[in-house]
Amino acid sequence: MKISVLAGGSKGNAVYLEAGKTRLVIDAGLSGAEIIKRLAAIGVESSSLHGILISHEHSDHTRGAGILSRKLKVPVIISTRTRKECESLLKKCEIIEFEAGNGFTFRDISIDPFQTTHDAVDPVGFTIEADDCRYGHATDFGIVTRLVTEKLKNCTALLLEANHDEEMLMNGPYPWHLKQRIKSKHGHISNNESISLLDDLLHEGLEAVFLAHLSETNNDPKLPKSAAESLLAKQNLCNPQLFIADQYIPSRLLAI
């Protein structure tokens, strides 16, 4: 399995995942041209993609999905309810629909979409399995539910949201209603909540951790990085590689 976070932040999110013989982009929140450019930067030909997997309809996760699907002639893999929210974006695209809670197979990989809490019609996270590796992907959720924790257990690699520092958010420039939305159970989880979740997910088979969807206004990459390093230093279950997603530069392509 190979993974790169092509972009992670409020201005756009996209992850490249190579599992078994399948190559996916998970979320396409940049322009189609920019996603192709960032794939090239990590040595991946866009023409080798097999599909685009979507977590929810917000534009920072779907902006490039339609154009990329039509250009590369690959399907958009999306929940039925989310597709209905994206109909204008996905005209003339091949669509593969799924339902949250129902695992399915795409080519040679197993995908398990699970519900999260966010202000979208049908937000989901994913676990993806192939070649004895298990990848867990969860961004854009306001609370860590028991379901989220259970679904993300025993992953070889994890991508978790670490959206904001609580103090920076409350003392920052956002209007009060937006601060309340971010802090709500349908908003985003904080650094502290993300690290607490990571603590619950540590096990001897964990090889990589990506912290993603950091707010440029309400977070500082040093904060979740330091907190994660401190957590990892206090345990001896595993020694995963740690990556903090960047909005503008893709992470290196990591093989696990």
Number of C-alpha atoms within 10 A of each C-alpha: 21 16 24 23 29 32 28 30 22 18 17 23 27 29 25 27 21 20 22 16 12 17 22 21 25 25 29 30 28 23 18 19 12 15 25 17 16 24 22 12 16 16 11 16 13 19 11 12 21 21 25 27 24 26 28 26 25 20 19 20 24 26 20 24 31 25 19 24 23 17 13 15 15 20 21 27 22 26 24 15 18 22 23 13 16 18 12 10 17 21 13 12 19 16 19 16 14 19 18 19 11 10 15 14 11 12 12 13 17 16 20 20 24 22 20 26 22 22 20 19 16 22 26 28 25 26 21 20 21 17 11 9 17 23 26 22 23 24 24 27 28 23 20 17 14 8 11 21 13 11 20 26 19 18 25 23 25 25 27 25 27 30 35 29 22 19 11 13 22 16 10 14 12 13 9 12 9 13 18 15 15 23 19 17 18 19 21 28 27 27 26 18 20 23 24 15 17 22 14 12 18 22 19 14 16 23 18 21 22 24 28 29 30 27 21 15 15 20 22 16 20 10 15 24 19 11 16 22 13 12 15 19 11 8 12 10 12 15 17 19 12 16 18 20 26 20 21 13 13 21 22 15 19 15 11 13
